[in-house]
């Protein structure tokens, strides 16, 4: 099932997305992809880095002994088809096509085998990164740095999904989630030991190697098979 949030004539509504229609509890609405909002309203986005061996090789990182994470704030969110503002203070902006889980109910100290009970569904995130800035917060936590969508898929096995990213029509990434160093269940379990995860929170599981920068006018299309394709165009700020 695909769950979505969208702008409608009656305001923001949530429900099942079926080929251009949003079936909410109170009514059914026609929506196009430009009406779709980020599919959740998180308190925080927990993002794991260095979770693919190819990324370690590209960036010359050491293999982590446990998930290496950082946090994006809610104002980093953008929806499907929203333009990504190119910050005026960077000359090196890149992308990262990531699988993301959305938490369904508050949880803490969850075992990996229990994680599916607490996940509402899976979606796609683009972890934008201003490479020439100092420190992860400056690089990754700016406004508009976390496009998310287009919807949540509730019926998917996150451990073996093919993915690919196209930038301006050029294939830039291609991998499978089975290549993660820490699988999605291990990551959510690890984070739940350190935080009480709240309803709507996002956990993103890292990106394969991501060669190349983006420029204003580039379209970034990130696909996770069985979930969907997140599309955003980079725009001058």
C-alpha positions in Angstrom: 0.0 0.0 0.0 1.2 3.5 -0.8 0.5 6.1 1.9 0.8 9.8 1.0 0.3 13.3 2.2 -0.9 15.9 -0.2 -2.3 19.4 -0.6 -6.0 19.4 -1.5 -8.7 22.0 -1.7 -9.6 21.0 1.8 -6.1 21.4 3.1 -3.4 18.8 3.8 -4.8 15.3 3.8 -3.3 11.9 4.3 -4.4 8.5 2.9 -3.8 5.8 0.4 -2.4 7.0 -3.0 -3.8 5.2 -6.0 -2.7 6.4 -9.4 -3.4 10.1 -9.0 -6.1 9.8 -6.3 -5.7 10.2 -2.5 -8.2 8.1 -0.6 -8.5 9.7 2.8 -10.9 8.8 5.7 -13.3 11.6 4.9 -13.1 11.9 1.1 -11.3 11.0 -2.1 -9.2 13.6 -3.9 -7.6 14.0 -7.3 -3.9 15.0 -6.8 -1.0 15.3 -9.2 2.6 14.6 -8.2 3.2 18.3 -7.6 0.6 18.2 -4.8 2.5 15.5 -2.8 4.1 16.6 0.4 6.8 14.8 2.4 5.0 11.6 3.5 5.5 12.3 7.2 6.0 15.0 9.7 9.1 14.1 11.7 10.7 15.5 14.8 14.1 14.5 13.4 15.7 12.7 10.4 18.4 10.2 11.6 20.8 9.7 8.7 23.5 6.9 8.6 26.7 7.5 6.7 29.5 5.2 5.6 27.1 2.3 5.2 28.2 1.0 1.8 31.7 -0.4 1.1 31.8 1.5 -2.2 31.3 4.8 -0.3 34.2 3.9 2.0 36.4 3.3 -1.0 35.4 6.5 -2.7 35.9 8.7 0.3 38.8 6.8 1.8 36.9 6.2 5.0 37.6 3.5 7.6 35.0 0.8 8.0 32.8 1.8 11.0 32.3 -0.7 13.9 28.8 0.5 14.5 26.3 2.7 12.5 27.7 6.2 12.0 24.9 8.7 12.1 24.0 12.4 12.1 20.7 14.3 12.4 18.9 16.6 10.0 16.2 19.0 11.4 12.6 19.0 10.1 13.3 22.2 8.1 15.6 20.2 5.8 12.6 18.5 4.3 11.4 19.0 0.7 8.7 17.1 -1.1 8.6 15.2 -4.3 9.0 17.7 -7.3 9.9 20.6 -5.0 12.9 22.5 -6.3 16.2 22.1 -4.4 17.7 25.5 -3.6 21.4 25.6 -4.5 22.9 27.5 -1.4 24.8 30.6 -2.4 27.5 29.8 0.1 28.7 26.5 -1.5 30.4 25.6 -4.8 30.3 21.9 -4.3 26.7 20.5 -3.9 26.1 16.8 -4.3 23.3 14.2 -3.8 22.9 10.8 -2.1 20.1 8.4 -3.0 19.0 6.7 0.2 16.3 4.3 1.4 14.5 5.7 4.4 12.1 4.2 7.0 9.3 6.2 8.8 8.6 5.2 12.4 4.9 4.3 13.1 4.8 4.6 16.9 7.2 5.6 19.6 9.8 3.0 20.5 13.1 2.4 22.3 15.5 -0.5 22.8 14.0 -2.4 19.9 15.6 -5.7 18.8 16.3 -6.0 15.1 13.7 -8.7 14.7 11.1 -6.4 16.2 11.8 -3.4 13.9 9.1 -4.2 11.3 6.4 -3.8 14.1 7.5 -0.2 14.5 8.0 0.9 10.9 5.0 2.5 9.0 6.7 2.1 5.6 9.7 3.0 3.4 10.4 5.9 1.2 13.2 7.6 -0.7 15.5 10.4 0.5 18.1 12.6 -1.2 20.8 13.5 1.4 22.1 16.8 -0.1 25.6 17.6 0.9 27.6 20.9 0.5 31.0 19.2 0.4 33.1 22.4 0.8 31.7 23.3 4.3 33.2 22.4 7.6 31.5 19.7 9.7 28.4 17.5 9.0 25.9 20.0 10.3 27.0 22.8 8.0 27.3 20.3 5.1 24.1 18.4 5.5 21.6 20.0 7.8 20.7 23.2 5.8 17.2 24.2 4.7 16.1 22.0 1.8 18.8 19.4 2.2 16.4 16.5 2.7 14.0 15.8 -0.2 11.8 12.9 0.8 9.0 11.0 -1.0 7.1 10.6 -3.1 5.1 8.3 -0.7 5.4 5.5 1.8 5.3 1.9 0.7 4.1 -0.3 3.5 4.7 -3.7 1.8 8.4 -4.1 0.9 11.4 -6.0 2.1 14.1 -3.3 2.7 17.0 -5.7 2.7 17.3 -6.5 -1.0 16.1 -3.6 -3.1 17.7 -2.4 -6.4 18.3 1.3 -6.6 19.7 3.8 -9.1 20.1 7.6 -9.4 20.0 9.6 -12.6 21.2 13.2 -12.7 20.4 15.2 -15.8 19.7 12.0 -17.6 23.0 10.4 -16.6 23.1 7.2 -14.5 25.2 8.1 -11.4 24.4 5.4 -8.8 23.4 1.8 -9.1 23.4 -0.7 -6.2 21.3 -2.9 -4.0 20.4 -2.6 -0.3 21.9 -6.0 0.4 25.3 -4.3 0.0 24.7 -2.2 3.2 27.2 -2.8 6.0 24.4 -2.5 8.5 20.9 -3.5 7.3 17.8 -1.4 8.0 16.7 -3.5 10.9 20.1 -3.3 12.6 20.2 0.5 12.0 16.8 1.2 13.5 17.6 -1.1 16.5 20.9 0.7 17.1 19.3 4.1 17.0 16.5 3.0 19.3 19.2 2.3 22.0 20.2 5.9 22.0 16.9 7.7 21.3 13.2 7.2 21.8 12.1 7.3 18.2 8.8 9.1 17.7 5.9 8.7 15.3 6.9 10.2 11.9 10.6 10.2 12.5 12.8 9.3 9.6 15.7 6.9 9.5 17.8 7.0 6.3 20.2 4.1 5.7 23.0 5.7 3.7 24.0 5.9 0.1 26.2 4.0 -2.3 29.1 5.9 -3.8 27.8 9.1 -5.4 30.2 10.4 -8.1 29.7 14.0 -9.3 28.2 17.3 -8.4 24.9 18.9 -9.3 24.3 22.3 -10.8 21.2 24.5 -11.1 18.9 23.0 -13.7 19.9 19.4 -13.0 17.1 16.9 -12.4 17.9 14.3 -9.7 15.8 11.1 -10.0 16.3 8.5 -7.3 14.6 5.1 -7.7 14.2 2.3 -5.2 12.4 -0.6 -6.9 9.1 -1.5 -5.3 8.9 1.9 -3.6 9.0 4.7 -6.2 11.1 7.5 -7.7 11.9 10.8 -6.0 12.3 13.6 -8.5 13.6 17.1 -7.7 15.3 19.8 -9.8 18.2 21.9 -8.5 17.4 25.6 -8.7 19.4 28.7 -8.0 18.6 29.8 -4.4 
